[in-house]
Amino acid sequence: MATRDLSAFDPQALPDAQDMRIGIIVSEWNAHITENLLRGAMETLTAQGLRLNNIHIIHVPGSFELASGASLLIANRSVEAVICLGSIIRGETPHFEFVSLATAQGIMEVGLRTGKPVIFGVLTDDTEDQARARSGGNKGNKGTEAAVTAMRMIAVRRQLEDNLF
């Protein structure tokens, strides 16, 4: 169980995001949760200077489709990273396990196949209350954490490309 605030980070430790190009794929399933994740990501990215015209947002039906959406976005837009935002809440059947595992593996595969950071900003909670707590509630916002991760991974990639390591 996560005990830390998912939104806690040092803005001074992040790179300037002004010229970064980031895609965000958002699941429409559990939209009352995922739109909060999107809000957290957008607030974080724009606070670090990312221009709105450098953010490409696409909505997909559910978390299972996040990987496909990320792949399509990378193929059709010039982005340096993609943030995948979703919310999978446990139900009474094994569906939760199948969707959670497939979503995680799909997102990882797109990143490895394309060489672009594809960030896992998907909540996998037992209850809706847990999802609310992690999408802007008392546990912070996983969307914020995903945005921070995307900016940091873009910085790592740029350093590697410029041979700064």
Summary of the structure (lengths in Angstrom):
residues: 165
radius of gyration: 15.1
end to end distance: 34.9
largest distance: 50.5
contacts: 557
relative contact order: 0.22
helix: 50%
strand: 21%
